[in-house]
Amino acid sequence: MIDLKEAQELIAKAPLPFVCHFRIQTVGGKKAGLCHPFPVHDDVTLALKGETEGFVLFHNGHWGQWRSSVMEAVFKGQLKLPKGKWSDSRAMAWSAAQFVLQF
């Protein structure tokens, strides 16, 4: 988590294009390792810094049924689930990599 001053300093130095997304935590508490945006990729890493030539996912909502939806996808599709902590945001990015970008 960063404060306003740190955000302003980072934005002033950031190469274009970049994503800057802020929100007020509403569900599940603050967990730095589960901050988004998440890369839309099969391994949907928990890295807090990085670059991608692909897509990223960030949102301002909550997906209450993400656990059951992800588990159903894993079992029905015999898909590999990356290790580590999960949130609805990580689940959305993983699901998009599995199902949306395949078309």
Secondary structure as UniProt FT lines:
FT   HELIX           4..13
FT   HELIX           32..34
FT   STRAND          38..39
FT   TURN            42..43
FT   STRAND          56..57
FT   TURN            64..65
FT   HELIX           66..77
FT   HELIX           88..95
FT   HELIX           96..100
FT   TURN            101..102
//
